[in-house]
Amino acid sequence: PGKYTQVITYRGHSNERIDISFKYSAAFTKTISIRGRP
């Protein structure tokens, strides 16, 4: 996640950064949820 955030920040757009960040966060949370539950 850190690397992705860095790349997004490097790109520049704040709106895009927030949108992509939220997308990655949701995907990461989903992965954790699925992994956490059997």
C-alpha positions in Angstrom: 0.0 0.0 0.0 2.8 2.4 0.8 4.3 2.1 -2.6 1.0 2.6 -4.4 0.3 5.7 -2.3 3.7 7.1 -3.2 3.1 6.5 -6.9 -0.4 8.1 -6.7 1.0 11.1 -4.8 3.8 11.4 -7.4 1.1 11.6 -10.1 -0.3 14.7 -8.6 -4.1 14.9 -8.7 -5.6 15.2 -5.3 -9.0 14.0 -6.4 -7.6 11.0 -8.3 -5.3 10.3 -5.4 -8.2 10.1 -2.9 -10.3 8.1 -5.4 -7.6 5.5 -6.0 -6.6 5.5 -2.4 -10.2 4.7 -1.4 -10.3 2.0 -4.1 -7.1 0.3 -2.8 -8.3 0.7 0.8 -11.6 -1.1 0.0 -9.8 -3.9 -2.0 -7.3 -4.3 0.8 -10.0 -4.4 3.5 -12.0 -6.9 1.5 -8.9 -9.1 1.2 -8.3 -8.9 4.9 -12.0 -9.6 5.6 -12.0 -12.7 3.3 -8.6 -13.9 4.8 -9.7 -13.3 8.3 -13.0 -15.3 7.9 -12.9 -19.0 7.0 
